[in-house]
Amino acid sequence: MADPVKIKIWSDYVCPFCMLAEGPLEEAIKDVGADVEVEWMPFELRAHPQPTLRPEDEYLPAIWERAVYPMARRLGVDITLPTVSPQPYTALAFEGYQYAAEHGLGTEYTRRMFRAFFQEDQDLGQTDVLAALAGGIGLDEAGFRAALADGTYRARHQEALREAAAHQVQVVPTMLIGDVRIEGVPRPAQVRKAILDARAQQEEDAGYGAACGIDGKC
């Protein structure tokens, strides 16, 4: 059986376009019917101590009116500029993601973070908020809270950020599908083609590297 096509998608929980990328990605995966493995990857748009954005300032309302709301309407996504001010740092939430991923709920956790911030106006910088959200998707709330308090996944998160730097990720969302890189909210057709091309490349490469040994076994 062929290995699944792997998709890595770098995102930040305070990036509305990352949430909007979910729909085209899911549509493309459903259409191609191939075995696909999606891994959400952390990227901090504004790491501490760089100041985060404030919704009452001019920039955020302008970009939402110009780009976010029109795209959300086209995609049929319910999304609203959060009033949390200043916007939260996401390092702690991403440490929580590592906990969730280790327990097999990384994708569910990512989706929950997007909806909590952009549909429920929740502050993702608060441990109590994150722990309640984690418990809501089936994670052990006490264990999750303890992991954040102890910094259990801090090193793993930093390692993930180094991987983003190694791939020269500078904008989110950024998807890597086989050898194809897609930056920004993709069209479903883009993702479909990239998945099919990756699958074709896997099939082409499948026979290469096979060999026989001096014992006569192959």
C-alpha positions as CSV (number, residue, x, y, z in Angstrom):
1,M,0.0,0.0,0.0
2,A,1.3,3.4,-0.9
3,D,2.2,5.9,1.8
4,P,-0.2,8.8,2.2
5,V,0.5,12.1,0.5
6,K,1.8,14.3,3.2
7,I,0.6,17.9,3.5
8,K,2.3,20.3,5.9
9,I,0.5,23.6,6.5
10,W,2.1,26.4,8.6
11,S,-0.4,28.6,10.3
12,D,-0.9,31.0,13.3
13,Y,-4.1,31.0,15.3
14,V,-4.5,34.7,15.0
15,C,-4.3,34.6,11.2
16,P,-7.8,34.7,9.6
17,F,-6.5,33.5,6.3
18,C,-5.3,30.3,8.0
19,M,-8.8,29.5,9.1
20,L,-10.2,30.4,5.6
21,A,-7.7,27.9,4.1
22,E,-9.4,25.0,5.8
23,G,-12.3,24.8,3.4
24,P,-10.3,24.7,0.1
25,L,-8.0,22.1,1.6
26,E,-10.8,19.9,2.8
27,E,-12.6,20.2,-0.5
28,A,-9.6,19.2,-2.5
29,I,-8.8,16.2,-0.3
30,K,-12.4,15.0,-0.6
31,D,-12.4,15.4,-4.4
32,V,-9.2,13.5,-5.1
33,G,-10.1,10.6,-2.8
34,A,-6.4,9.9,-2.1
35,D,-4.9,8.9,1.2
36,V,-3.7,12.2,2.6
37,E,-2.1,13.0,5.9
38,V,-2.3,16.7,7.0
39,E,0.0,18.1,9.6
40,W,-0.6,21.6,10.9
41,M,2.7,23.3,11.7
42,P,3.2,26.3,14.1
43,F,4.3,29.7,13.0
44,E,4.3,32.8,15.3
45,L,3.5,35.9,13.3
46,R,4.5,38.1,16.2
47,A,6.6,36.4,18.8
48,H,7.2,37.9,22.2
49,P,8.3,40.7,22.9
50,Q,7.2,42.1,19.5
51,P,3.9,43.9,20.1
52,T,0.8,42.2,18.8
53,L,-1.9,43.9,16.8
54,R,-4.9,45.8,18.4
55,P,-8.3,45.7,16.8
56,E,-9.1,49.3,17.7
57,D,-6.2,50.5,15.6
58,E,-6.6,51.3,11.9
59,Y,-4.8,48.4,10.4
60,L,-6.9,45.4,11.4
61,P,-10.4,46.8,10.6
62,A,-9.0,48.0,7.2
63,I,-7.5,44.6,6.2
64,W,-10.6,42.8,7.3
65,E,-13.0,45.0,5.3
66,R,-10.7,44.9,2.3
67,A,-9.7,41.2,2.2
68,V,-10.9,39.0,5.0
69,Y,-14.7,39.6,5.0
70,P,-15.0,39.4,1.1
71,M,-13.1,36.1,1.0
72,A,-15.1,34.7,3.9
73,R,-18.3,35.6,2.2
74,R,-17.1,33.8,-1.0
75,L,-16.2,30.7,1.0
76,G,-19.3,30.8,3.2
77,V,-17.3,31.0,6.4
78,D,-18.6,32.7,9.5
79,I,-15.7,34.8,10.8
80,T,-15.5,38.0,12.7
81,L,-12.6,40.3,13.8
82,P,-12.0,39.5,17.4
83,T,-12.2,42.2,20.0
84,V,-9.4,40.7,22.2
85,S,-6.9,43.6,22.6
86,P,-4.1,43.4,22.2
87,Q,-4.2,40.2,20.2
88,P,-2.7,37.2,22.1
89,Y,0.7,35.8,21.7
90,T,0.3,32.2,20.5
91,A,3.3,30.5,21.9
92,L,1.4,29.0,24.8
93,A,-1.4,27.8,22.5
94,F,1.2,26.2,20.3
95,E,2.7,24.4,23.2
96,G,-0.8,23.1,23.8
97,Y,-0.9,22.0,20.2
98,Q,2.1,19.8,20.8
99,Y,0.3,18.2,23.7
100,A,-2.8,17.6,21.5
101,A,-0.7,16.3,18.6
102,E,1.0,13.8,20.9
103,H,-2.5,12.6,21.9
104,G,-3.7,12.3,18.3
105,L,-5.9,15.4,18.3
106,G,-3.6,18.0,16.6
107,T,-6.0,18.8,13.8
108,E,-9.0,18.9,16.1
109,Y,-7.1,21.3,18.4
110,T,-6.1,23.6,15.5
111,R,-9.7,23.8,14.3
112,R,-10.9,24.5,17.8
113,M,-8.4,27.3,18.2
114,F,-9.5,29.0,15.0
115,R,-13.2,28.8,16.0
116,A,-12.6,30.0,19.5
117,F,-10.7,33.1,18.4
118,F,-12.6,34.1,15.2
119,Q,-16.1,32.9,16.1
120,E,-16.3,33.1,19.9
121,D,-13.9,36.0,20.6
122,Q,-11.9,34.0,23.2
123,D,-8.4,35.0,24.4
124,L,-6.0,32.2,23.3
125,G,-3.3,33.7,25.5
126,Q,-5.0,32.6,28.7
127,T,-4.2,29.1,30.2
128,D,-7.7,28.8,31.6
129,V,-9.2,29.4,28.1
130,L,-6.9,27.0,26.4
131,A,-7.4,24.2,29.0
132,A,-11.2,24.5,28.7
133,L,-11.0,24.3,24.9
134,A,-8.6,21.3,25.1
135,G,-11.0,19.5,27.5
136,G,-13.8,20.2,25.1
137,I,-12.2,18.2,22.3
138,G,-11.5,15.2,24.6
139,L,-8.0,16.0,26.0
140,D,-7.3,15.6,29.7
141,E,-7.8,19.1,31.0
142,A,-5.7,18.6,34.1
143,G,-2.8,17.0,32.2
144,F,-3.0,19.7,29.5
145,R,-2.9,22.5,32.2
146,A,0.0,20.8,33.9
147,A,2.0,20.5,30.7
148,L,1.6,24.2,30.0
149,A,2.5,25.2,33.5
150,D,5.7,23.0,33.4
151,G,6.7,24.0,29.9
152,T,6.7,20.4,29.0
153,Y,6.3,21.1,25.2
154,R,8.2,24.3,25.0
155,A,11.3,22.8,23.5
156,R,9.3,20.9,21.0
157,H,7.5,24.1,19.9
158,Q,10.8,25.8,19.5
159,E,12.0,22.9,17.3
160,A,8.9,23.3,15.2
161,L,9.7,27.0,14.7
162,R,13.2,26.1,13.6
163,E,11.6,23.8,11.0
164,A,9.6,26.7,9.7
165,A,12.7,28.8,9.5
166,A,14.5,26.0,7.6
167,H,11.7,26.0,5.1
168,Q,11.9,29.8,4.9
169,V,8.3,30.2,5.8
170,Q,7.5,33.9,5.9
171,V,3.8,34.0,5.4
172,V,0.9,32.0,6.6
173,P,-0.8,29.9,5.5
174,T,2.0,28.1,3.7
175,M,1.4,24.6,2.4
176,L,3.9,22.0,1.3
177,I,2.5,19.2,-0.7
178,G,5.3,16.9,-2.1
179,D,7.5,19.4,-3.9
180,V,4.8,22.0,-4.4
181,R,4.7,25.0,-2.1
182,I,1.5,27.1,-1.9
183,E,1.4,30.4,-0.1
184,G,-1.9,32.1,0.9
185,V,-5.4,30.7,0.8
186,P,-5.3,28.2,-2.0
187,R,-7.8,27.4,-4.7
188,P,-9.1,23.8,-4.4
189,A,-7.8,23.1,-7.9
190,Q,-4.3,24.0,-6.8
191,V,-4.4,21.6,-3.9
192,R,-6.0,18.8,-6.0
193,K,-3.3,19.1,-8.6
194,A,-0.5,19.2,-6.0
195,I,-1.9,16.0,-4.3
196,L,-2.3,14.2,-7.6
197,D,1.2,15.2,-8.7
198,A,2.7,14.0,-5.4
199,R,0.9,10.7,-5.6
200,A,2.1,10.2,-9.2
201,Q,5.7,11.0,-8.1
202,Q,5.4,8.4,-5.3
203,E,4.2,5.8,-7.7
204,E,7.0,6.6,-10.1
205,D,9.6,6.4,-7.4
206,A,8.3,3.2,-5.8
207,G,10.5,0.8,-7.7
208,Y,13.7,2.8,-7.5
209,G,16.2,1.8,-4.9
210,A,15.3,-1.9,-5.0
211,A,18.4,-4.2,-5.0
212,C,19.6,-7.7,-4.5
213,G,22.3,-8.7,-2.0
214,I,25.4,-11.0,-2.3
215,D,23.4,-13.7,-0.5
216,G,21.1,-13.9,-3.6
217,K,18.1,-12.4,-1.8
218,C,16.2,-9.5,-3.2
